[in-house]
Amino acid sequence: MLDKELFGWRHFANRRELAGCLGLVPTPYDSGGSKIEQGISKAGNKRARALLVELAWGWLRLQPDSALTQWFNRRFAGSGTRMRRVGIVALARRLAVALWRYLEHGEIPSGAMLKPAGA
């Protein structure tokens, strides 16, 4: 599905373009002396963003030794439910970038275990 929704029809020059297309970029509010963060923009592809969040939950379960999972666990695992939901969106963005790098450059995400082709 990601191929049809995202990677199959568009070329991304860098990770920021990819995250912007998915709507996984921060939305700052800067007005005079007031600077606050409003969360992610949600301006991109809704189906791809939802799929990446589901993939991120699966990644945590199926790739426990990967660098992405260890980053999530260090940062968000001890937090409450709300912070884990915020963290899973951050992990979804990182996972999207890792998948893009895999498709573009053949870089396997650090610590990820791949299944053999016949399995």
N, C-alpha and C positions, 0 to 999 in steps of 0.2 A: 504494500500500500504506500509506503514512503517513496518508493520509486515512482509511482504514478502521481502522487500528490506533490512531490517536492524535487527529488533528485533527477527524475527522468526528463524534465523539460526546462530546467534552469541550471545555469552554471554560476557558482558562487566564487568570487575572488578571494574571500577571506571569511573567517568565522563570524565577524560582525554582520556581514550581509546575510549569512545563513540564519543567525539568531533574529535579525530584523524581519526576515521573510516568515519566520515562525511566530513572531510576536512575543519572543522571549527576551526582550531587552528592557532595561529599566526606564521608567517614566519619571524624570525629576520635575519638581515644581520649584521654579526659581523666580521669585518676584521681590525685587528690592532686597531687604534684609532677611526675607523668609526663604529657607531652602529645606524642602522635605522630599522624601521619596514616596512615590505613589504606587509602587508595585510594578508589575510587568505591563507592557503596552497592550497586549492582546490584539494587535492590529493585523496579525498575519493569518496564516491558514489554520483555522480552528480544528479541523479534523486531524491534521498532522501534529498539532500541538497536543491534542488529547491522546493520540496514539503514542507520542513520545513520553508522556507522563505515565501511561500504562507500561511502556517498555522500561522506564526507569524503575518502577516497582518490581518488575520481573528481573531486571538486572541485579537489584539488591539481593534477591532470593537465589538467583542462578549463578552469579559471579561474585561470591563472597570474598575472594582473595584479590580482586582487581583494585587498582588504585582509585577508581571512581567510587567504589563501595567503601573503601577505607576512608576516603575523604568525607563521604556522607556520614559515616559512623562517628568520626572524630568531631564533626561539626554539629550534627543534628540528632544523633541517636539518643542521647541522654536528655533531650529537650521534650517538651510536651507535644501533644498531638498537632497543634497549630503550627509549631515550628517545623515539625517533620513534613507537613504539607507544603510549607514554604520551601523547605530543603529539597523536596522531591522535584519541584519545578526547576530549581537550580541544577539538580542532577540531570533533569531532562535536557536542559540546555547544553550541559557538558557532554552528555551522551550523544546529542545531535552533532556536536562538533567532532567527537571521536568517530562517529559513523561516517561523517563527511570526509574526514582525514583517511579513513580506511578505504573509502571508495575512490578518492582522488589520488592518494599516494601509497596505498597498501599498508599503512601503519596500523598495526593491531593495537587496540587500547592496552595500556600497561597492566600486566597481571591477568588479562582475560584469557580464558581457556576456550579454544576452538574445538569443535567436534570433528572427527575425521569425516571425509566426504561420504563414506559408505554407511555411517551410523544413523 
